Amino acid sequence: MLAFFGRSIILGLITAIIILIAVPDLRPTTPESLLLTDSNSTPLSFNYAVRRASPAVVNIYNRRYDNNDEERELRTQGLGSGVIMSDKGYIVTNYHVVAHADQIIVALQDGRVLNAQLIGLDQLTDLAVLKINADNLPMIPVNPEYKAAVGDVVLAIGNPYNLGQTTTFGIISATGRSGMSFYGPQDFLQTDAAINKGNSGGALVNTKGELVGINTASFQQATDIETYGISFAIPYQLTIKIMQKLIADGRVIRGWIGIQGREINPLMARLYDVAKVNGIIVDGMDPSGPASKAGFEKNDIVVEIAGKEVTNVQSVRDIVTDIRPGTHIEVKILRNGKPMMIPVTVANRPPETNPPK
């Protein structure tokens, strides 16, 4: 009898173990298991992400020389944040943080305080690159496969109001925000993570501590309108592209052909008697620009530039901007429903097309 009960107990335990292994949801919940998460759940703490990213976020202090009674006095101009992007000491921050500084000081989270060299500025994207000379620099983690999506949880790390490094929490509220009057035609990420004065130039990261973007402004800072929960960041893909251009040339050399256009939708495609929906309709040109000289006409539909398909107005900017001035390209258009190829020589984007200072 005892042997029978013993065998039954052993068989029962073996069966229970097999079921718990096969169906994890039946396992008992413990405080330790609450800390475990998968890719589809929200962790109870973002400490891992903060510990991974925060050492690469630096505080930036700017100073400017003023003439006072024939003596030069060094006064504090402002403060902001920056992100260490390379072990060679390259730091990305905002244009508006360092544009008018005579001296730039960078404070690392490990206590080191260093003078920084200004490598280049780009007002159009509100980005700037600095360089410091130091060893054993922490770098921000970057995942080239990451694509920001509405609803992604993000953390903004920076130095608001010089309180010291601070992390705020939110989500990505929108992507592809373009036409912001306070910067230019670039696409921005919108987030409800708090970005205050001093956060500018800091890192927006995901729950893995990977760079999502560079914090640039809150809507209130940019417009003086009393708003909450509307802040913007420059996507990391654009940040890296601009950083590389600034390191190579000290400025961003942008291609330009001098056209203005609007996106074509199915209704407009029908009105223009074309089957192709993707493209933009030319509704204006710079009279001295390359497109005008090449023979573009109003209402031409641009469908392809240098072999790359045009999907919207932003795609035209992106394609043309990346082409080196002086390059000869072919632009495919539809004119009165008929395809044409127009040769164009890309020019350098004139300064007056940048946002006013």
C-alpha positions as a Python dict, from the first residue, in 0.01 Angstrom:
ca = {
    (1, 'M'): (0, 0, 0),
    (2, 'L'): (275, 244, 94),
    (3, 'A'): (461, 160, -226),
    (4, 'F'): (145, 235, -428),
    (5, 'F'): (99, 577, -263),
    (6, 'G'): (471, 652, -306),
    (7, 'R'): (454, 580, -679),
    (8, 'S'): (141, 797, -710),
    (9, 'I'): (307, 1093, -534),
    (10, 'I'): (618, 1066, -753),
    (11, 'L'): (411, 1046, -1071),
    (12, 'G'): (204, 1345, -955),
    (13, 'L'): (512, 1556, -890),
    (14, 'I'): (663, 1466, -1228),
    (15, 'T'): (335, 1555, -1400),
    (16, 'A'): (315, 1891, -1216),
    (17, 'I'): (674, 1977, -1313),
    (18, 'I'): (606, 1897, -1679),
    (19, 'I'): (291, 2113, -1677),
    (20, 'L'): (472, 2410, -1514),
    (21, 'I'): (752, 2387, -1770),
    (22, 'A'): (507, 2366, -2061),
    (23, 'V'): (277, 2643, -1929),
    (24, 'P'): (486, 2918, -1761),
    (25, 'D'): (178, 3129, -1676),
    (26, 'L'): (83, 2868, -1414),
    (27, 'R'): (402, 2930, -1218),
    (28, 'P'): (358, 3109, -882),
    (29, 'T'): (427, 3484, -880),
    (30, 'T'): (708, 3601, -653),
    (31, 'P'): (854, 3949, -598),
    (32, 'E'): (1156, 3841, -802),
    (33, 'S'): (944, 3725, -1095),
    (34, 'L'): (764, 4061, -1104),
    (35, 'L'): (1092, 4219, -1211),
    (36, 'L'): (1117, 3992, -1513),
    (37, 'T'): (966, 4128, -1833),
    (38, 'D'): (943, 4033, -2196),
    (39, 'S'): (950, 4252, -2506),
    (40, 'N'): (573, 4300, -2496),
    (41, 'S'): (540, 4420, -2135),
    (42, 'T'): (636, 4736, -1952),
    (43, 'P'): (903, 4694, -1684),
    (44, 'L'): (833, 4822, -1335),
    (45, 'S'): (1165, 5009, -1339),
    (46, 'F'): (1371, 5182, -1608),
    (47, 'N'): (1682, 5177, -1393),
    (48, 'Y'): (1869, 4957, -1641),
    (49, 'A'): (1807, 5202, -1926),
    (50, 'V'): (1911, 5500, -1715),
    (51, 'R'): (2228, 5331, -1590),
    (52, 'R'): (2319, 5236, -1945),
    (53, 'A'): (2260, 5576, -2106),
    (54, 'S'): (2314, 5841, -1839),
    (55, 'P'): (2696, 5828, -1815),
    (56, 'A'): (2713, 5947, -2180),
    (57, 'V'): (2490, 6251, -2114),
    (58, 'V'): (2697, 6555, -2016),
    (59, 'N'): (2623, 6899, -1877),
    (60, 'I'): (2727, 7192, -2097),
    (61, 'Y'): (2804, 7541, -1965),
    (62, 'N'): (2856, 7831, -2203),
    (63, 'R'): (3036, 8157, -2143),
    (64, 'R'): (3065, 8471, -2348),
    (65, 'Y'): (3308, 8760, -2326),
    (66, 'D'): (3156, 9104, -2276),
    (67, 'N'): (3336, 9436, -2292),
    (68, 'N'): (3297, 9623, -1967),
    (69, 'D'): (3499, 9940, -1903),
    (70, 'E'): (3762, 9822, -2148),
    (71, 'E'): (3798, 9499, -1954),
    (72, 'R'): (3688, 9163, -2086),
    (73, 'E'): (3466, 8986, -1840),
    (74, 'L'): (3370, 8621, -1878),
    (75, 'R'): (3002, 8579, -1800),
    (76, 'T'): (2786, 8271, -1793),
    (77, 'Q'): (2579, 8266, -2109),
    (78, 'G'): (2365, 7958, -2061),
    (79, 'L'): (2349, 7590, -1996),
    (80, 'G'): (2239, 7276, -2172),
    (81, 'S'): (2317, 6911, -2218),
    (82, 'G'): (2504, 6697, -2467),
    (83, 'V'): (2553, 6334, -2565),
    (84, 'I'): (2887, 6157, -2611),
    (85, 'M'): (2860, 5981, -2947),
    (86, 'S'): (3216, 5854, -2993),
    (87, 'D'): (3513, 5736, -2790),
    (88, 'K'): (3712, 5998, -2983),
    (89, 'G'): (3533, 6264, -2778),
    (90, 'Y'): (3267, 6386, -3021),
    (91, 'I'): (2961, 6527, -2846),
    (92, 'V'): (2630, 6623, -3004),
    (93, 'T'): (2425, 6908, -2859),
    (94, 'N'): (2186, 7176, -2985),
    (95, 'Y'): (2285, 7470, -3203),
    (96, 'H'): (2099, 7709, -2976),
    (97, 'V'): (2296, 7586, -2673),
    (98, 'V'): (2643, 7678, -2806),
    (99, 'A'): (2594, 7905, -3109),
    (100, 'H'): (2704, 8229, -2942),
    (101, 'A'): (2946, 8099, -2680),
    (102, 'D'): (3308, 8209, -2655),
    (103, 'Q'): (3393, 7927, -2418),
    (104, 'I'): (3226, 7588, -2381),
    (105, 'I'): (3276, 7376, -2071),
    (106, 'V'): (3163, 7014, -2049),
    (107, 'A'): (3100, 6837, -1719),
    (108, 'L'): (3094, 6457, -1727),
    (109, 'Q'): (2896, 6248, -1482),
    (110, 'D'): (3219, 6098, -1341),
    (111, 'G'): (3323, 6444, -1217),
    (112, 'R'): (3561, 6544, -1497),
    (113, 'V'): (3526, 6903, -1624),
    (114, 'L'): (3680, 6981, -1964),
    (115, 'N'): (3700, 7259, -2220),
    (116, 'A'): (3532, 7167, -2548),
    (117, 'Q'): (3623, 7257, -2904),
    (118, 'L'): (3340, 7359, -3136),
    (119, 'I'): (3359, 7141, -3449),
    (120, 'G'): (3056, 7265, -3639),
    (121, 'L'): (2706, 7413, -3625),
    (122, 'D'): (2387, 7350, -3821),
    (123, 'Q'): (2105, 7590, -3748),
    (124, 'L'): (1858, 7418, -3979),
    (125, 'T'): (1849, 7104, -3764),
    (126, 'D'): (1947, 7280, -3438),
    (127, 'L'): (2249, 7053, -3402),
    (128, 'A'): (2611, 7118, -3310),
    (129, 'V'): (2916, 6897, -3261),
    (130, 'L'): (3179, 6949, -2992),
    (131, 'K'): (3500, 6761, -2916),
    (132, 'I'): (3675, 6693, -2588),
    (133, 'N'): (4011, 6529, -2529),
    (134, 'A'): (3976, 6258, -2267),
    (135, 'D'): (4020, 5884, -2222),
    (136, 'N'): (3773, 5615, -2116),
    (137, 'L'): (3470, 5806, -2236),
    (138, 'P'): (3125, 5647, -2203),
    (139, 'M'): (2927, 5635, -2528),
    (140, 'I'): (2552, 5639, -2577),
    (141, 'P'): (2419, 5301, -2698),
    (142, 'V'): (2278, 5318, -3051),
    (143, 'N'): (2070, 5053, -3226),
    (144, 'P'): (2060, 5111, -3605),
    (145, 'E'): (1760, 4876, -3629),
    (146, 'Y'): (1543, 5081, -3393),
    (147, 'K'): (1261, 5279, -3552),
    (148, 'A'): (1061, 5516, -3335),
    (149, 'A'): (687, 5449, -3325),
    (150, 'V'): (398, 5628, -3161),
    (151, 'G'): (343, 5482, -2814),
    (152, 'D'): (706, 5382, -2752),
    (153, 'V'): (815, 5457, -2396),
    (154, 'V'): (1102, 5707, -2385),
    (155, 'L'): (1318, 5873, -2121),
    (156, 'A'): (1460, 6226, -2150),
    (157, 'I'): (1796, 6268, -1974),
    (158, 'G'): (1952, 6609, -1921),
    (159, 'N'): (2035, 6891, -1681),
    (160, 'P'): (1717, 7100, -1639),
    (161, 'Y'): (1768, 7438, -1471),
    (162, 'N'): (2116, 7322, -1363),
    (163, 'L'): (1961, 7096, -1099),
    (164, 'G'): (2190, 6812, -1203),
    (165, 'Q'): (2124, 6514, -1422),
    (166, 'T'): (1753, 6438, -1428),
    (167, 'T'): (1544, 6175, -1607),
    (168, 'T'): (1183, 6229, -1714),
    (169, 'F'): (944, 5972, -1853),
    (170, 'G'): (687, 5965, -2132),
    (171, 'I'): (599, 5821, -2470),
    (172, 'I'): (652, 5917, -2832),
    (173, 'S'): (336, 6113, -2911),
    (174, 'A'): (399, 6157, -3285),
    (175, 'T'): (668, 6110, -3547),
    (176, 'G'): (750, 6308, -3858),
    (177, 'R'): (651, 6646, -3717),
    (178, 'S'): (769, 6885, -3989),
    (179, 'G'): (732, 7253, -4069),
    (180, 'M'): (805, 7369, -3715),
    (181, 'S'): (842, 7744, -3759),
    (182, 'F'): (1103, 7767, -3485),
    (183, 'Y'): (1353, 7549, -3674),
    (184, 'G'): (1289, 7439, -4028),
    (185, 'P'): (1150, 7173, -4258),
    (186, 'Q'): (1307, 6879, -4075),
    (187, 'D'): (1108, 6592, -3924),
    (188, 'F'): (1098, 6583, -3545),
    (189, 'L'): (978, 6337, -3283),
    (190, 'Q'): (710, 6463, -3048),
    (191, 'T'): (707, 6338, -2689),
    (192, 'D'): (531, 6415, -2365),
    (193, 'A'): (849, 6350, -2163),
    (194, 'A'): (930, 6680, -1992),
    (195, 'I'): (1202, 6882, -2167),
    (196, 'N'): (1286, 7201, -1980),
    (197, 'K'): (1557, 7465, -2007),
    (198, 'G'): (1888, 7284, -1969),
    (199, 'N'): (1753, 6958, -2113),
    (200, 'S'): (1828, 7085, -2464),
    (201, 'G'): (2092, 6869, -2630),
    (202, 'G'): (2037, 6577, -2393),
    (203, 'A'): (1939, 6224, -2484),
    (204, 'L'): (1597, 6078, -2551),
    (205, 'V'): (1636, 5702, -2504),
    (206, 'N'): (1416, 5394, -2514),
    (207, 'T'): (1367, 5139, -2234),
    (208, 'K'): (1691, 4967, -2335),
    (209, 'G'): (1888, 5288, -2295),
    (210, 'E'): (1938, 5321, -2672),
    (211, 'L'): (1941, 5664, -2833),
    (212, 'V'): (1609, 5767, -2984),
    (213, 'G'): (1683, 6135, -3044),
    (214, 'I'): (1840, 6457, -2920),
    (215, 'N'): (1610, 6670, -2705),
    (216, 'T'): (1565, 7011, -2861),
    (217, 'A'): (1274, 7209, -2713),
    (218, 'S'): (935, 7210, -2558),
    (219, 'F'): (658, 7376, -2754),
    (220, 'Q'): (630, 7634, -2477),
    (221, 'Q'): (1001, 7721, -2501),
    (222, 'A'): (977, 7764, -2876),
    (223, 'T'): (653, 7961, -2895),
    (224, 'D'): (592, 8116, -2550),
    (225, 'I'): (250, 7949, -2550),
    (226, 'E'): (141, 7796, -2219),
    (227, 'T'): (145, 7426, -2307),
    (228, 'Y'): (235, 7103, -2132),
    (229, 'G'): (336, 6762, -2259),
    (230, 'I'): (447, 6876, -2605),
    (231, 'S'): (822, 6850, -2658),
    (232, 'F'): (1042, 6767, -2955),
    (233, 'A'): (1354, 6567, -3029),
    (234, 'I'): (1572, 6528, -3337),
    (235, 'P'): (1568, 6162, -3454),
    (236, 'Y'): (1895, 5981, -3398),
    (237, 'Q'): (1926, 5884, -3768),
    (238, 'L'): (1925, 6252, -3869),
    (239, 'T'): (2154, 6335, -3577),
    (240, 'I'): (2419, 6087, -3689),
    (241, 'K'): (2399, 6205, -4051),
    (242, 'I'): (2444, 6571, -3954),
    (243, 'M'): (2720, 6485, -3706),
    (244, 'Q'): (2919, 6305, -3976),
    (245, 'K'): (2881, 6601, -4213),
    (246, 'L'): (2992, 6849, -3947),
    (247, 'I'): (3296, 6640, -3857),
    (248, 'A'): (3392, 6606, -4226),
    (249, 'D'): (3337, 6966, -4341),
    (250, 'G'): (3274, 7179, -4033),
    (251, 'R'): (2934, 7263, -4179),
    (252, 'V'): (2651, 7087, -4355),
    (253, 'I'): (2679, 7115, -4733),
    (254, 'R'): (2331, 7067, -4873),
    (255, 'G'): (2225, 7007, -5229),
    (256, 'W'): (1949, 7229, -5368),
    (257, 'I'): (1750, 7252, -5691),
    (258, 'G'): (1510, 7531, -5597),
    (259, 'I'): (1161, 7388, -5626),
    (260, 'Q'): (858, 7413, -5401),
    (261, 'G'): (587, 7154, -5423),
    (262, 'R'): (289, 6989, -5263),
    (263, 'E'): (214, 6624, -5224),
    (264, 'I'): (-9, 6446, -5472),
    (265, 'N'): (-302, 6237, -5350),
    (266, 'P'): (-536, 6002, -5540),
    (267, 'L'): (-788, 6280, -5610),
    (268, 'M'): (-520, 6510, -5747),
    (269, 'A'): (-375, 6224, -5950),
    (270, 'R'): (-716, 6181, -6113),
    (271, 'L'): (-745, 6554, -6182),
    (272, 'Y'): (-404, 6551, -6345),
    (273, 'D'): (-494, 6235, -6538),
    (274, 'V'): (-206, 6028, -6407),
    (275, 'A'): (-214, 5680, -6264),
    (276, 'K'): (87, 5725, -6037),
    (277, 'V'): (0, 5855, -5692),
    (278, 'N'): (348, 5898, -5544),
    (279, 'G'): (522, 6224, -5625),
    (280, 'I'): (496, 6599, -5573),
    (281, 'I'): (344, 6869, -5789),
    (282, 'V'): (572, 7165, -5857),
    (283, 'D'): (388, 7482, -5754),
    (284, 'G'): (684, 7721, -5741),
    (285, 'M'): (1050, 7762, -5829),
    (286, 'D'): (1335, 7992, -5742),
    (287, 'P'): (1380, 8192, -6064),
    (288, 'S'): (1758, 8165, -6040),
    (289, 'G'): (1761, 7805, -5915),
    (290, 'P'): (1880, 7492, -6098),
    (291, 'A'): (1526, 7361, -6162),
    (292, 'S'): (1416, 7684, -6330),
    (293, 'K'): (1730, 7690, -6546),
    (294, 'A'): (1679, 7324, -6639),
    (295, 'G'): (1331, 7391, -6776),
    (296, 'F'): (1095, 7276, -6502),
    (297, 'E'): (743, 7412, -6529),
    (298, 'K'): (469, 7471, -6279),
    (299, 'N'): (241, 7167, -6234),
    (300, 'D'): (515, 6923, -6338),
    (301, 'I'): (489, 6609, -6125),
    (302, 'V'): (825, 6497, -5986),
    (303, 'V'): (829, 6119, -5944),
    (304, 'E'): (1199, 6030, -5933),
    (305, 'I'): (1525, 6209, -5849),
    (306, 'A'): (1864, 6058, -5927),
    (307, 'G'): (1706, 5714, -5953),
    (308, 'K'): (1525, 5740, -5619),
    (309, 'E'): (1147, 5738, -5597),
    (310, 'V'): (977, 6050, -5464),
    (311, 'T'): (707, 5974, -5208),
    (312, 'N'): (639, 6314, -5053),
    (313, 'V'): (784, 6663, -5005),
    (314, 'Q'): (1016, 6547, -4727),
    (315, 'S'): (1161, 6275, -4949),
    (316, 'V'): (1254, 6540, -5207),
    (317, 'R'): (1440, 6737, -4940),
    (318, 'D'): (1615, 6426, -4813),
    (319, 'I'): (1724, 6306, -5157),
    (320, 'V'): (1845, 6643, -5284),
    (321, 'T'): (2012, 6743, -4957),
    (322, 'D'): (2237, 6437, -4966),
    (323, 'I'): (2359, 6510, -5320),
    (324, 'R'): (2686, 6698, -5339),
    (325, 'P'): (2655, 7040, -5508),
    (326, 'G'): (2790, 7030, -5863),
    (327, 'T'): (2657, 6681, -5926),
    (328, 'H'): (2464, 6624, -6251),
    (329, 'I'): (2146, 6423, -6200),
    (330, 'E'): (1838, 6315, -6392),
    (331, 'V'): (1492, 6404, -6261),
    (332, 'K'): (1193, 6209, -6388),
    (333, 'I'): (873, 6410, -6420),
    (334, 'L'): (526, 6376, -6564),
    (335, 'R'): (417, 6667, -6779),
    (336, 'N'): (62, 6655, -6912),
    (337, 'G'): (61, 6288, -6821),
    (338, 'K'): (374, 6206, -7023),
    (339, 'P'): (705, 6098, -6861),
    (340, 'M'): (1014, 6311, -6920),
    (341, 'M'): (1373, 6308, -6794),
    (342, 'I'): (1523, 6649, -6715),
    (343, 'P'): (1898, 6686, -6647),
    (344, 'V'): (1974, 6914, -6351),
    (345, 'T'): (2298, 7031, -6191),
    (346, 'V'): (2256, 7039, -5813),
    (347, 'A'): (2360, 7366, -5648),
    (348, 'N'): (2463, 7458, -5295),
    (349, 'R'): (2171, 7551, -5073),
    (350, 'P'): (2179, 7931, -5036),
    (351, 'P'): (2205, 8069, -4680),
    (352, 'E'): (1885, 8270, -4711),
    (353, 'T'): (1685, 7946, -4723),
    (354, 'N'): (1792, 7871, -4365),
    (355, 'P'): (1571, 7991, -4078),
    (356, 'P'): (1645, 8349, -3975),
    (357, 'K'): (1875, 8403, -3682),
}
